[in-house]
Amino acid sequence: MAFSDTGKIWMNGSFVDWADAKIHVASHVIHYGSGVFEGARCYATPRGSACFRLDAHMRRLYDSAKIYRMQPQLGLDALTEAVLDTIRTNEHKACYIRPIVYRGYSELGVNPFPCPVDTAILTWEWGAYLGQDALAKGVDVRISSWTRAAGNTFPTLAKSSANYGNSQLIKMEAVAEGYSEGIALDTQGNLSEGSGQNLFIVREGAIYTPPISAAILPGITRSSVITLARDLGFEVREEHLPRELLYIADEAFFVGTAVEITPIRSVDKITIGEGRRGPVTEALQRAFFDVINGAAPDRHGWLTYVYPGEPLQTAGTGAAVSTAR
Ligand SMILES: Cc1ncc(COP(=O)(O)O)c(C=O)c1O
């Protein structure tokens, strides 16, 4: 979805116009991928705009920065407040949230230490990542010919810009061959994840997902789906999974901030289950969307309201409702 080119971007403590949010071409991050970032969403709920698991996303941002020996200028709480401020400044009801911590402009060389650690926060309005249809009908994917990073090479627990070279190769190969997405294997040949989403499989009533040692990003949607599935009484197993388990799965689906919960209907042109969204996927979608749409109680404290105390008119409710927690 194209940018609207409007609104403000938070850069190192100041709001600047979208068009003026520029960095120098000699900035370290451009040449060496020295950035860590997050992707979160703010949803319009009947009680007002609410960020989904903002605390977990901010924690992961600081974890990623720590792995790369970057010290953001602001502490976690202050930067979380800056995220909320950016949403308020842009008056979004619902949006995508992209904080990024990166090595800026000073000198060029592999050693990033001389370069400042800069931070920016972007927010923009964004719909379904793989299209609205995908959420209901599912997507056709392939196993990627690209493998996820080997252990002790690119740390996958860090959401770093550098890791997305691998993700881009997976995505481009899939798109070039007419698929929506690619699923990469780890270096042991077990299932890992998609270019920007985690993977789940359902077989004989149990739910499986690759563990964090399978070169995955530890997704926040993944952890939420595991919690919701257990709440619904499903057995969830985090274990190394052979590629072929996917072909014989009853259901498979992707999860992530961008794709939310998207069914997979075929892999390598092999139909998964009935070739459409299965009942377990649908039950989990319902449980997930009920939380983010405010239709179910927020039992796990996953929502952070953006405009506390102010009644907000949200789409679909037809009434002004209080956002007080
Ligand atoms: C490589 C990769 N895996 C998984 C995910 C899903 O993570 P989350 O649910 O935290 O968005 C993402 C999205 O950020 C990703 O880029």
The ligand as a Gaussian input file, in Angstrom:
#p B3LYP/6-31G(d) Opt

LIG

0 1
 C       10.941000     -12.691000       9.630000
 C        9.703000     -12.478000      10.436000
 N        9.153000     -13.512000      11.094000
 C        8.037000     -13.385000      11.832000
 C        7.403000     -12.159000      11.951000
 C        6.166000     -12.041000      12.785000
 O        6.461000     -11.335000      13.963000
 P        5.366000     -10.458000      14.699000
 O        4.218000     -11.345000      14.995000
 O        6.037000      -9.982000      15.932000
 O        4.984000      -9.368000      13.770000
 C        7.933000     -11.053000      11.284000
 C        7.296000      -9.749000      11.396000
 O        7.830000      -8.866000      11.969000
 C        9.102000     -11.208000      10.512000
 O        9.641000     -10.175000       9.862000

